[in-house]
Amino acid sequence: MITSSLLTPPMDESEPLPEERKPGFFRKWQTPPPLTPYEQERIRTLNSLSFDEFYVHNPADLSYAIRVFFAKAQFYLVQYLDDMKKLYKTHKYDTIKRRIFYGMAKHCHIVLLANDWTGSLEQYQKTLAHDPDMFARDPTMYFGLGMAYLHFKQWKPAIEAFTRVLYNFPSGRSALEAKVRLGMCYMEIEDYHRCLNMFNLALNDIEETKFMPRLIIKYNIALSHENSDELETAEEEYNVLLKDIDNYQTSHGKNLEAAISDLLLRLTAACHRQLGWISYRRTYKDEEKRDEHLKKSQDQLTRANEIDSRDGQNYYYLGRVYGEQDVTNGQVAHEAFVNYRHSIDKREQNADTWCSIGALYQKQNQPMDALQAFICSIELNPKLTSAWTDLGELYEKNAQFQDALDCFKNAMKHDPVCPEPLKARIQFLEKELSMPIPQRPANQAPPFDINIPCLKEAYEQPIPLELRNRQDAAYMEREYLYDHAFWNLWVEFRTMEEDQPEEVYWGTPEPRPMEDLEIQVLELLRANEPALVKAEREVLECLETSEAVFKRNICEYFISDATREMPRVTEIMIQNLRDHGHLLESPRCYPYDFLPRVAFQNLPESFSLLSELYVSLDISAQEIMQQVSKRAILNSTYLPIFDDYAKLPVPPKEPKKVIATEEDVKTALERNERHPLLLKTPVLTIDNRKEAGSLELQRYLDNCTVACIRGLTGCLRLDLSLFSTKAVMETDENQEIEVRTQYHIPPETNCDHASQPTWKCISEPTYTTVAKYAQYQSESFKHTLRNEAEKIKKHGGGGGRGPSPKRLKLSKHTHAPTPPKELKSIKFGTNIDLSDDTKWGKQINELSKLPAFCRLIAGSNMLSHLGHQILGMNTVQLFMKVPGCRTPAHQDGNHMATVNINIGPGDCEWFAVPYDYWGKMERLCEKNGIDFLKGSFWPILDNLLEEGIPVHRFTQKAGDMVYVNGGSIHWVQATGWCNNISWNVAPMNNNQLTMSIFSYEYNKLRLFKSQVPMQLLCWQLAKNVKFTNQLIYNNCKGVLIRSLAFCKMVHDFCVGHKKVIKTHARSPGEQSHFCMTCEVEVFSILFIKDIAGKFHVFCVYCAKSQGLDDFIALQQFPFNDLVTIYEGMKFIPAVINNNNKQNFTA
């Protein structure tokens, strides 16, 4: 998601009508209201991180004194912004522009802290649009914006805002507050892996957040395990938490505050409640011990009720437990209803409770009551599949089949847990309803004594109608809080008065006059203005801004960032200015645009391989070490190697030059021609070994999105039969493989369980062995042969194949085929690991015949220099397919290029989108509710063409090699029975390295683990490769400069905290290390922690957040080794060779 996606239109903030305004509006505070010294300092220090101090459920509940305080703060800030904007019109200084931003930022925080949610959302969005770069440099800004989105339950925009906080500020208070809220957001969207990462990071932090104390975090960790179906782990976590609560209460005795005591009470009850629910869930998985699990569940839930009877969810769970017992027993049914009644009284908006009540009424043979309960459930949650399914069964039982069919179809729309039985019912009902319905015999009684209303009339039944009216009234009440919220909250403040006790000093802050030294420096700089360099002009502009602000009588006391903006000018600089007219000793040789900075911490706020370099690429390793060492001396000045702040990585914008205009598309469709956005794919025919190994072929492929190379495996005489199902079976038939259960759908489209178009690709994972999948593949083939033989026999040999994918054209009259109503399930054997050279030696050796550009191990393949295996990237993977098997759309790890060979005998159909369009593809995924990096999706071809995204589409025959260039998005469907082998390559060119570094940082922003450790890769390249390409040399050298400088900073940070770093050399073939929690690469200096008897690696920022005491610091690459590699890295201009180029046929 790019910046603009956070700029959603603000809610209605229009002014109320004149008659709506209160008398006396604008009469008060025409002059600045007085403030106490405490209030002045408080306004100066407030930001969004102070939120917990002022939050109230209803903005009207803010105390009168706090409302007056915020009103006065807003008065000063609005006045400051008005004055600074007027000043900017006369003095177009960048410093004034920045100070306007600081004022806007402070105003955002004040509005947020006043609990004006719509107002704060509007202000933050306005400030983000004003200056996105400055907005990202302040952690409190994206945090405040995330808080506003979180309040309105906009989970994905909130995640976007909080992850941007973490990217640039991975440790500290802002990071901690962002982590716990990210954990909440990820739990809401059911991304439990990231949710657990965030909660674990927050749990182990040395600080504790008021918003979510550690015990609450532990509860949420257990709940995340439970929601992700890890019941044993969750049960263990809940029991540990109960012990922790007991220990906490024992250690604090009677000194607990009432609020904390109540919190612990609720938490204890919640743990017992969830333990009871876990036991209840086990009744569905362990039928033999069903009664035992129900008894245990009932005991835990009863215990929870005894501890805290205020929880409506607990009553709902108890109702479910009683409902699972013999409801023909009147007492059991009564207990179930009583508990549901209690749950409704406490949580009327719980759709699950109403659904369970309906199910119980249905068991009791009370259809009207069941109907109304189900409708209530659907009113509260129209996406609740269980309510729609139960309602459908109710109608079906009453022979109201059309209503039943409508209910089942609604259930299918919302991703049911078990879609197959529903699909069967829908197909049966559709078939039956398509035929004449026989009349019921006169002597046959209906199933129920009364007819229940049809679905349309059911919504008007008394109980659903009453519930809807209550819900509407509650909604109107909530809406009132936000209707003209900005005015309702602030309008009264203009007329407020307050007592001013005489014993307290009251006053208004005055503008800060310039000091004598500042005036002197300003005059000296002005006198020598024509000769000043850029860094000195920055000082001059700051001083002239301060002078203009003072002359205009503008008070900047509340804007703390504005007062800190002035660069530090040392006494030596001032003496130079007096003697030579310059602050700097050698201004013409000074490479920076700013004066030396003040060291205030050892570590930068964050580390990025995309941060701006401030030094030349010619800088020596010794100079880097010396410059970084100065940073460790706090309050001294130093010259940075790179910018501590890295701009947020943004996906590429689509090319300005469009491939085809709307007019071009319209003309092509009218002429029934090929769609202009369906790009022609190069099909290169290789006739001999010389062509296969030529540099021209490699260069041609480097400039293609995707290419199909035909004849290469044949002319090199590769024995592809080594990868056939039979050969794989003979080698290791018991090897475990992942199997994906999918639907067989036409390749141009995609659908959900209900055959409705969607981008989400249904691909459920299970595991089996090679032998079992080979049997399935063989039986599938034989079954199809039998069907084809029967068709030929039936039609007398007149059957034939349909049109090939090549001949299909998307024109005005021929659109992509619609998904079939009856979906056929198929199985795809994927990601079969062939990395073990002792087992798969023959296969790996056979691939060594390939030319260097596509070989698994080659000097021109950057991945070959890494020094260890990355499964599926620099190792081979095998895919076993039947017709219809799909590899969903994706970019390969860190945007590496891909090689894929079809073993045959069947074909595969490929789709690919150029790298330049992946930003647009990501936005389309977001629009379709899919995580671009983690989600499984299959783009609908029509959607891409409508959005102007060009697509390659072609067929890969047996023996063909497909080369997918770095970063290209591609997806594949088998059209026959075949096996494929695939691996990644990283061609030694600057485009590949640039894309991979960008992907590395973008993954970090998205909290997604990179597969390739880019720091280690660049150091290995510097060690092994003689660079003949200037661009790739520069790119790699830039990474080494940043990496070496950061390693030195981490080393100095440890020394400053008296942490001993032990040397621990990296062993041959050792895997790269990634942080256990944030999953970023940890290079050279590792922070090791013993957790449950296992050693885990952490990055410096996570170690810093947790406190260094419990960590062991290990250095894998001594600085001497890194310096040797760095100094040994050389650029050697390539010798120009004028050999004739080879020609290839396409």
N, C-alpha and C positions, 0 to 999 in steps of 0.2 A: 504494500500500500504506500503510495507516495504522499507527499505533504498535502496536496490538495484534497486528498480523501478525508483528511481531518477537518476540512473546512465545510462541513455540512451546513445548509442554510439555518440560521439561528431561528429560535422560536419567536412568536409574535411579541414584539416589544413596543408596539405602537402606543402613542400617548393616549391617556384617557380623555374623554370629552371634557370641555371646560366645566360643565356642571358636575362632573365626577370629582373634580379637584376640591380639596378641602379649603374652607375660608382661611385667609391669611397666608396662602401659598406665596413663596418668594419674598415674604415680608422680613423674615429674620435672616441673620447672618449675611447681611450685605457687606460687612467687614469680617475679617478672619476671626473665628471664635477663639477664645482663650483656651490654653492647654496647660496642664501641669507638667513639670519636668518628666515625670514617669510616662505620661501619655506621649510626650514628644519622642522619648527614646523607644517606647513601645511601637509606635507607628514606623519608626526607622527600621526596626528589626523584624517586623512581621513579614511572613511569606506563606505560601501554601502548606508548608510543613507544620505550621501552627494550627492546622485544621482541627485536630482532635480536641483542642482546648475550647473551641467555640461552637462545635457542632451541636445542633438541637434538631429534634425530629420535625418540629414545626417552626419556621422562621419567626413567627409571632411570639414564640416562647423565649426569645432572647431577652435578657434583662434590660430594663430601661437604660441603665448606665452604659451597657455595652452598645446599645443602639445609638446612643448619643455619641459615644466614642467613635464608632464607624462613620457616623454622619460627618463628624468634624474631619476625620481622616480623608473622607471623600472630597470634602470641600477644598482642602489644601491641594489634593492631587489634581482635581479638575482645574483649579486655578493655575497650578504649575504647568500643566500640559498646555493650557491656553496661552500662557505667557511664552513658553518655549517655542510653540508653533509660530507665534508672531515674530519671535527673535530669529527663527530659521529663515523667515522670508527676507530678512535683511542681511543675515550672515549665513551663507550656504556652507557651514562647516560640518564635516562628518561627525565631529564630537557632539555638536548640538543634536544631530539626528540620533546618535546613540543615546543621548540623555533623554530624548523624547521617548525612546523605547523603554528606558529604565522607569520613567514615569508611568508609562502604559502598563508595564509589568507590575509595578506596585499597586496600581489601580485594580488590575485583575485579581490580585491576592486579597485586597480589601473586600471586594464584592463577593468573592468566594467565601471568605471567613464570616461575612455577614449572612451566610446561608441563602444568598440570592442566586439560585441555581441557573435560571434562564439568563439572568444578567451576567453571571460569571462565564457561562458558555459562550455568550456573544462576545464578551470582552476578550477572552482568550483566543477565540477564532480571529477576531479583528487584529489582535497583536501578532498572531502567527502569520497572517497575511501581510502585515506591515513589514516584518523582517524575519523570515524563517531561519536565517543563520544565527542571528542574535538570540532568537527564541530557543534554539537547540543548545546554545552555550550555557544556558542557565537551567540547572536541573529542576528548579522549583516551577518552571513554566510548563514543561510537558507533564510534570506531576500534577499541577493544578488542572490542566486540561483533562488529564485522565480521570481526576476526581469528579469533574463535571459529567463526563460520559458515564462513569460508574454509577453516579446517582440516578441517571436515566436508564440504567441497565443496558447501555449500548456496549456490549462486551468487547466486540472486535475493535471499534475505535479506541476503547479504553486500553486494550492490549497494545495497540499500536503506539499510543502515547507513553505508556509505562515502559515498553521495551526500548523506546528511544532514550528514556532516562538511563536505563541500565547500560546501553551501548557506550555512552560517553562518561557515565559515572557509576562504574560497577561496584564501588564500595562506598561506605558512608551512610549517613542518615537517610538521604533521599533514596538510595538504593534499597535499603531495608524496607522503607515504607512502600516502595514500588513492588518489591518482591512479594510481600504478603497479599497485596491487591491483585497482582498478576496471578498468584495461586488461586484466588477466588474466581477470577475471570476464566482461567483455564478449566477450573472445575465446572463452571457453568456451561462451557462449550464442549465438555467431556474430552478434553485433551489431558489425560491423567498423567502421562509421562512428564510433560512440561510442568503440570500442576505440582507434582511431587518434587521436582527439581527446585521450584521456587520456594515451596514450604520448607524443604530441607535446608536451603540456603538461609532462610530467615530464622529457622530454628537454631542453627549453629552460630548465628551472629553474636558477637560479644554484647551488642546492645539489644534492648527489648523494646518493641513498639507498643504504645498504649492501645493502639487500634486492635491488635491481636496478640495477647500475651502468649508465652511459650506453651502453656497447657492447652490453649485453644488451637495453636498451630499443630500440636501433637494430635489433637482430636481430628483436625482436618486431614492430616496425613493418613490416619486410620480410615477415615471416611473415603478418601481417594482410593485407597487399596480396596475397600469394600465395593465402591462403585465400578471399579475396573475388574470385578469378579475375583479378586485375590482374597478369598474369605479367610483362609488360614492366617495369612499375614495380618489382615485387619483385626481378627479376633485377638491375636497376640498383642497388637498395638493397643487395643482398647484395654486389655487386662493390665498391661504395663502402665497405661495412663491412670487407671484406677489406683494402682500402687503409688504412683507419683503424687496423686491428689491426697492420698492418706498421709504420705510423708510430708507434704507441704503443710497440711493442717496440723500435723503433730509438731512440726518444727516452729510454727508460728503461734500455736496455742490459742489463747483468747485474745491475742493482739490483732486479729484479722478485722479489717474494716467490714462494715455491713455489706457494701457493694461486692467486695471480693468474696465474702462468705456466701452470698447469694449466687454469684457466678460459679463457685465450686460446687454448690448444691445442684445447679442446673446441669453442669458438666458431668457430674457423677450420674445423674439420672439419664442423661443423653447416652453415656457409655453403656449403661445397662440396657437402655432401649435398643441401641444398635446391636448389642450382643444377642438380644432376643430376636431381632429381625434376621440376623445371620443364621440363627438356629431355624427360624421359619423357612428361610430360603433353601436350607439343606433338605427340607422335606420333599422338595421336587427332585433332588439329585440322589437321594438315598431312601427309596421306598421301603426297604426292609426295616429301617429304624425310624419310620415316619412318626409314630406315636411318641417315641422317645424325644425326637427333636421338637415336636409340638409342646410336650410337657416342659422341656427346658426353655423353650421360647416364652411360654406363658409365665414361668417362674421369673425370668429376667424382666419381662415387661411389667409384671405385678410389682416387682422390686422397684422398678423405675417410677411407677406411680406412687408408691409409698414415699419415695424420696422427694418427688416433685410432681404434684398433681396438676400443674398448670399447663402441661405440654399436650396440645391437641394431637400431635403426631403419634404420641405413645398410645392414646386411646384408639387411634385408627389401626395401629399395628395389633393391638389387643383384639379389636373387632375382627381383623383378618384371621387371627389365630382361632378365635371361637367359630368363625365362619367355616373353617376347614374341618371342624369336628362334625359330628352327627347332628345336623340342624333339624332332624325330625324330633329330636329331644327339645321340648319347648323351652326348658331352662337355658340350654346352650344358645338357642336362637335369640332368646331374650337378652342374654349377656352380650351377644354380638351387637344387637341393635342398640343397647344401652351405651356401649362404648362408642359406636358410630355417632350416636346422638351427642355424647360429650365432645367428640372430635369436631362435629359440625358447630357446636356452640362456641368452641374456642378458635376454630379455623374454618369458617364457612367456605372460604375460597379454595378448598382442597378438592380438586376434581377426582382424585383417586378415591377419596372417601365416598363421594356420591356414587361412583362406579361400583364400589364394593357393596354399598347399600342396595343398589339395583340388582347385583348378582345374588344377594341374600334374599331379596324379595322374589326373585325368579325361582330360587330353590323352594321358597315357601308357597309357590304357585299364586303369587299376587301380581298379575301382569301389569295392571294400571299403576301400582306403586313402583314397580320395577321400571316401567317406561318413564315415569316422571324423574326418577333418580338418574337414569342414564342421560336424559335430556339435560338435567342440571349439570351433570359431569361434562357433557359436550359444550354447554354454554360457557363453562369455566375454562375448558381447554379443548378447543375444536380439533386438536391434533392427537388426542388421546386414543390410540388405536384400540385399546382394550374396551373402551366404552362403546365405540362404533361396532366392534365385533360382537359384544354381548347384546347390543340392541338389535343387530342383524339376526342373531340367533333367536331372540324373542319374537321378532316378526316372522321368521321362518317357521317357528313352532306354531304360530297362529295362522299359517298359510297365507301371509301377506308378502308374497314373494318379491314383488317389485320393490317394496320398501326394504326388504331384507337385502336385495341386490345393491340398492343404493348405499345402504350402511356398509356392506362389505367393501364396496368400491372406495368409500371414504376412508375405511381402515387401511386399504392398500396404499393410499396416497401418502401416508405418513410413516413409512419405513417400519412395518410391523416386525416383531421379533421372529415370528414363524410365518413367512409369507406363503409357503407351499400349500398348506391346508386352505387358506383363504382363497388362493388362486383356483384351487379345485372347486370350492363352493361357488365362486363367481362363474366359472366356466359351466358348471352344471346348471345353475339358475338361468344363465343366458340361453343355454340350449333349451331348457324346459319352457322358458317364457316365449321363445321364438315359435313354439308350437301352440295349437289351440288348447286352451285350458278346459278340461272336462268339468262339468257341473258336479257339485257334491250331491250324492244321493240324498233324497228327502229324509230317509230314516237314519242318516248318519249324523251324529251330534258333532258340533264344532269342538276343537281342542279346548277352548276356553268358554266359560259361561257368557262372557261379554266380549265384544269386539273392541280391540284397542285402537285408538285414533291412528291415522296414517302419519307418516313422518312430518309432513307439512303442518298438520294440526297439533302434533305433539308439543310443539314449542309454546302453544297457547294454553296448555294445561295449568291448573292453579299454582302448583308448587314451582315449576320452572318460571312462570310469569312473575310470581312473588320474588323469587331469587333474582331475576333479571332486574326488577325494579329496585331492589336493594343495591345490587351491583352498580346500576346506573347512578343511583343517588350518591354512592360512595365515590364513583368516578368523577361526578360533577364536583363533589367536595374537594377531591384531590386536584382537579383541573383548576379550581378557583385559586389554589395556592400558586399556580403558575401563570394564570391569566393576568396580564399587566403586572407580573411579579416585581419587576424592577421599580415600577412606580409605587405599588402598594407598600413595598418595603422601605423605600427611601423618602417618599413624599412627606411623611410625618416628621422626618428629621429636620426639615427646614423650619419647622415651627416649634421645635423643642427648646425648652429652657431647663437650666439646671442650677442647683445651688452652688455657690462658690465660697466655701468656708474661708474665712480670713486667715486662718493659720496655715493654709496651703498657698504656695506661690502659683499664681496664674499669669500666663503671658503668651505671647505669640513669638514663634522663632523668627530670628532676624537673618537676612542674607549674610553670608560669610564674606568679610572683606579680604582682599588679597594681602598676603604678608609682604613685608618690605623686600625680602629676598626674591619672592615671586615677581614683584614689580621690576626689580633690578634685572633678573634674568630675561623678563619679557622685553625690556628696553634694549638689552644687549643683542638679543636675537633679532629684533626688528631692525637694529642698525646694520646687521650683517645678513639680512633676509635673502638677497639675491644669491649668496654663496652657500646657503644652507643645503644640506642633503636631506633626504626624505625623513629619516629618523629624527632629525632636529626640527624639521617643519611640523612633525607631529606634536612635539613639545610646545612649539610656538602656537599652534592651533588650540591646544588645550588651555594655554594661558590666556589667549585672546577670548576664548569662550568664557572662562572664569571672569574676565574683566567685563565682558558684555552682560553676563548674568548679574553681576553686582551692580552695574550701572542701571540696569532695568529693575532693580530691587526685587529680584526673583529669589525666593528662598529654596535652597536645595537640601536643607537639613534632612528631610525625610527620605531622600533618594541616596542611600548609602553607596550604591554602585557608582553614582556620578562623582562622589567625592573621592573614590578610589581610582578613578580613571587616569589621573595624572601620572605619567611615567616617573620613576624614581630618578632624580638628578642628584648625583653625589657631589661632595665638595671638590673632588678632583676635576669633575666635569665643569663645575662653575669656574674654577681657576683657569681651566683651558679656555673657557669662553671669554674670560677677561683678558687673557694673554694673547689668544690667537683668533678670537671671534668664532670659535666652534666648541661645542660640547665634547666632541670626539677628538682623540689625538690624531688619527689619520682618517678624516671623513671620506676622502675619495676612495679609500680602499675598504671602507666599511660595507659589508655585504647585506646587512639587515635593514629592514624598513622601520625598525623600532630600536629604542635604547635597550641596553642589557636589562634583563628582568630580575626581579627579586626572588630569591629562593625561599619558599615557605613550606615545601614538603619534598621528601626524597623522590616519591613516585609521581609520575604524571597522573591526571585524573583517569586516563584510560590509555590503551595502546592500540594503534591501528597501523596496518601496512599501507594504508591510503593517506595517512597524515602528511601534511605538506613538509617537505624538506627545506631547511633553512641554510644548508651548507652545500658546497660544491661536491660533485661526485668524485673529485680528485682528493678529497680530504683523506689523510692517513689514519690508520687505526689508532696511532698514538695520540693524534689530535682529538679524535673522538673521545678517547678515555680521559684525556686531560680536561676537556670542556665539560664532560658529564660530572667529573669529580667535583667541580666547583658548585654544582647543584646541591651536593650533600651538606654544604656549609650554610646553614639557615641564616636568613636575613642578609646574605651577601648577594652580589649581582652575578649573573651568569648569562651566557649566550646559548640558547637552546639549539639542539641538533635538529629537532623536528617540532612541529606544533603539537602541544599537549592535547589540543582538541582536534578531532578528525570530523570532517563533514560527513553527515549520514550518507551511506551508499544508496543511490537511487537507481532503479532499473533504467535501461536506455530508453529514450523516447523513440518512437517509430520514425523512420526516415521521412524527411520533409518531401522528398520526391516520391510521389505515389506511383505504384506500378500500373494501376489502371484507375481512371476516373469513373464516376457513376455513368457518364455518357458512354465510355468505352464498354462497360459491362452491359448497359442497355442495348447498345448496337450489336454486341456479340450474341446476346440472347435472342434478339430479333432475327438474326441471321442463322440461328441454331448452330452457332460455332462453339468451340471450346471456351469455357469461362476464362477470361483473361487473368484471373487470380489463381487459376490452377496452373502452376508453373511447370515447365518442361524440366524433367530431371535428366542430367547427363548420364548416359549409359555408355561407358567406355569399354571398347573391345580390345583386349590384350592378346596379341598373336604369338609373342615370343618372350624369352627370358629378359632380353635386353630392354624391351619396352616395360616389362614388369618392374625392373629395378631402376628405371631412369629417374633423374631428379625432376624432369619436366612433369612427370605424372604426379609426383609428390606436391610440386608447386601448384599444379592445377587443382588438386584436391583441397589444398589449403585455402583456396579462394571460392570453394563451393559450399553451399549449405549441406548438401547430401549428394552422393553419387553412387551409381551401381556399376561395379566393375565386373565385366563378363569375360570369361575365358582365362582369368589369371590363375585360378586353382588348377585348371586343366593343363596350361602350358608349363606350370611348375611341377606337375604330376603329384599333386597332393593326394594322399590316400584318405579321402573323406569317409571311407567305410569304417575307419577306426572310431568314428563318432556316431555310428549308427546304433540303433537301439540294441541290436544283437551284440555288437562289440562291447557296448557299455555293460550289458548284462553279463557277459563272459568275464569282464574285468572285476566288477564288484556289484553283484545283484542286490546286496543288502544295504547299500549306501542309502542313507536317509535323504529324502528330497522334499522340498516344499511343494504342495499342491494347492492350486487356486481354483475354486469352484466359481464358474462364470456362466453367463448366458450366451447362447449362440445368436448373434444379432448381426444384421448387415453392417459392413464396415463404415458406411457413411454416417451412421447414427448411433444412438445409445439410448437406453431406457431403464426405468426402475422396475421393481417387481410387478407394478400394475401396467407395464408396457407404455408408460408415459415418458416423453422425452426428458432426459436429464444429462448433465455432464458427469455426475458421480458414477464411477464404474464399479459395479458389484463384483467383488473378487475376494471371496472368503478364504482365508488360509487354513490349511490342515497339513499333516505330514504323513508320508508313507515311505516305502522303499522303491528303489529302481525296478525291482522285479514286479511288484504289484502294479506300478504305473505302466510298465511295458505290457503287461497282460491287458490292462484297460485300453491302451493304445491299439493293440492288436485286435481285440474284440470289437472296438469301435469301427475299425477298418472293415472287418468281416461283416459286421451288421449292415454297414452302408452298401457293401457289395451285394449282399442278399436283396436289399431293398431296390437297388438299381436293376438287378436281374429280374425282379418281379415286375418293375415298371416296364422294362423292355418287353417282357413276355405279355404283359397286359395290353400294351399299345402296338404289339406286333413289330417291334424293332424300330418304331418311329420316334422313340424318345431321343432327345438330344440335349446337349449342354446349353445353358442360357448364355447370354452375352458375357464376354470376359470383362473384367474391370477396366481394361484398356479402352473398350468401346463405349463404356458408360459416359455420358456427358450431362452435366447439369445445365440445362437450358431452361427457357421460359416454360416449356411444356413437360420437361422430365425432371422432377425433383428427386431428392434422395428417398429411397424406399422407407416406408414406415416400419417400426418394429412389429414383429409378429405378436398376435394376441396370446398364442400358446408358446411360452418361452421354454426352450430346451436347455437343460443344464449340461455343461461340459466341464472337464477337468484339465488343467494346464500344469504340467510338471516343470517347475521353474527353479532357477538358481542352483543347479547341480554343480557342486564345487569339484573342479579338476586340478586343484593346486598341488596335491600330493604327488611329487615327481617319482616317488618309489612305486606308486600304484598306477599313475597315468603317464609314465615315462614315454611310452610309445607315442601317445597322442601329442604330448608337449614337444617331443623331438620332431614330429612331422610338421608342426607349425613353424619350426625354425627354418624351413625352406622358403618362407615368405620373404618378400623384400623388406628392407629396413623400415620403410615408412609405416608398415602395418604389423611389424614383428613384435612379439611379446617382449623380447629383450633386444634392445638395439641402442647404439650410442646416440641416435637422433631422437630417441623416445625419452623424454624427461623422467617418466615414471620408472625407467630402468635404473636411474641413478639414486633412487630413494634409499635403497639399502635394506628394504624389508617388503614383505608382501602386504597388499591390501586386497582382500578377497573380492573378486569380481572386477577389479580395476587392472592391476598388473598380474592377475591370474585369470585362467580361462573358466568360463561358466557354460554349462550345457542347458539347453531348453528343449523339452520334449512336448510335442504339440499334436492335437487333433484339429480338424477344421473348426474355425471360430475362436481358437485360443487367442487371447489378447495380452500384449504388453502395454499397459496404460501409458498415456502421454507423460513424458518426463524429460528433464535435462540430466545428463550424466554427472556423476560426482565432480564438484568444483569445475563444471563446464568443460570437462575433458572430452576429446574426440573419441569416437567409438568405431570399432571394427566388428562386423557381424557376417558370418558365413552360413548360408543355408545348406545343410547337409542333404536335404531332400528326404523323400522323393517329391513331396508336394511343394507348392509355392507359398509365399507370404506377400501380403499387401502392406505397403509402407506409406506413412504420411509424415511430413516434416514441415516445420515452420522455421524461417530464418531467425538467427540470434537477435537481430535488431527488433524483433516484435515480441520478445518474451515479456517485456514490461506490460504491453497491452494484453498478452495472454494471462498474466498474473491478475490484472484487473478483471478480466472476464471470469476467471476462476473465483475471485472474491465475490463477484456478482452472483455466481451460481452456488455460493456457500461452500467453496472448496479451498483447502489450504494448498497453495501451489507447490510448496516444498514437500509436504508430507502426504497430501491427499492422493487418492487413486481416481483419476478422471480420464474420460474419453471425449474429446471435443466433438460436437456435432458439426459436420462439415458446412452445412448451410449457415450456421451461426458465424463461423469464421469468415466466410465469403461476404456475408452481410456487413460484418465489421471492417471489411477491407483488409483482412489478413491474408497474405498469399500462402498457398499450400502446395507442397510437392506431393504427388501421389504416383506410385509406380509399383510394379510387381518384381519381386526378387525370386528368381527361379532357382532350382537346385544347382549348386555349384557357384552361384553368384556371391560376390562379396559386396556388402554395402559399407561405405565409409561415411560416417556422420561427423561433420565438422564440429568443433568445440562450441558448446552453448546452444546448439540447435535443439529445438523441442521435437520429439518424434514419438510415434506410436505405431504399433505393428499388430496385424491380425493374420493368423494362418488361414490360408484358403484350402490347404490339403494336409495330409499327414506328413509331418517333417520334424527334423531336429535342427536346432541352430546352435552355433557356438559364438561367444561374444567376449570381448575384453576391451579395455580402454587403452588409448595411446595419447601421449602428449607431445605433439610435434615441436621441434626446437625452433619456435618462432615467437615473436613478441606478442602477436595477437592472442595466442594460447596462454602465455604467461599472464598477460594483462587480465584476460577473462577469468582465469583461475584465482588470481589475487582478489579481484573484485568479488567473485563468488564466495571466497573465504571470509571476507568482511561482511558481505550481505547475510551469509548464514549466521554469523555472530549476532547481527542485529535481530534476526528472526529466531534466535535461540535454537538454532538447528545445527547439529554437529557436522562439521566438514569431514569428508573422507580423507582428504589429502592434507598433510601437515606442510603448509606452504613455506614456513620459515626453514624447517629442516630441508625441504626440497631445494630451496635456493642456496643454502650452504653447501649441499651436496653437489649442486651444479657448479658452484664456484670452485669446489675442490677438484672436480673431475673433468670439466669441460674447458676447451680453449675457444673463447668466444670470437666469432668472426662477424657477428651481426651486432652493429652498434646499438640498436634499439633494445634488443634482449639483454645485452650487457648492461646498459643503463638501468633497465628495470630491475634486474637481479641485484645490481650494486646498490640501488636504492633500498631494497629490502634488507640487504646485509648491514647497511649503515643504521637503519632504524633498529634492527634486531640487536646489533652489537651495543648500541647506545642503551637500549632498554635493559639488556642483560647487566650492563654496568650499573644502571640505576637500581635494579633489583638487588644486586650485590651490595651496593652502598646502603640500601634500605635495611638489609639484614645486619650489616655491620653497625649501623646507627642504632639498631634495636638489640645489639649484643647477641645476635643469633649466629652461631657458628655454622659455616657452610663446609660440608665435607665433600671431597672429590670422590665421585663414583663414576668411573668410565663407562661409556655406553658399550654394550656387548654386541658383537656382529649379529645382524638380523633382528635386533631388538625392535619391538614395535614402538611407534611414536606414542607419546603420552598426551592425553587430553584430560582436562580438569574433570574430576568426578561429578561436580555439581553443575558448573556453567558450560562444560563441554567445549571449551576453547583449547587450542593447542598450547602445551606447556613446553617451551624449548629451553634446554640447557640446565636452568636452575629449577629443580623440582621441589615441591613442598609435600612431604610424605607424612601421612597420619595413619595410625593403627586403629582400625575400626573393626571390632568383633574378630580380632585375630588376623585380619587381612590388611595389607598395606595399600593405601589408595593415594593417588596423586592429585594435588590441588594446584591451582594457579596462585600467583602472589596476591591477587585481589581477594580471592576467597579465603586464603590463609590470613590475610590482614583483617578481614571482617570477623574471623573466628578467633583471632588472637594467635600470635606466633608460638606461644609456649608449648603447645601440644604437637608441634610439627618438627620434623627433621628436614633440614635443607640440604639437598644434594646437588652438586654441579657435575653435569655429564661431560661438558666440553670446557676444559680450562681456558682461560683467556689467552694464554700463549698459543694454543691450538687455533682458536678463532682468529687471532691476529695473523697467524701464519697463513691461514686460508684466505683471509681478507686481502693481505698484501700480495698473495700469489695470484690473485684473480686479475687477468690481463685481457685486454682487447687486442686481437691480432687481425688486421684488415685481411679480408679474403682475397685470394689471387683470382683475377678475372679469367675465366675459361671460355673461349669462343667456339666450343664444339657445336656442331649442328644439332638443332633440337629435334626430338622425335615427334612424330605426328600420331594422333590417336583418332580413331573413328568413333563417333557418338551415335 
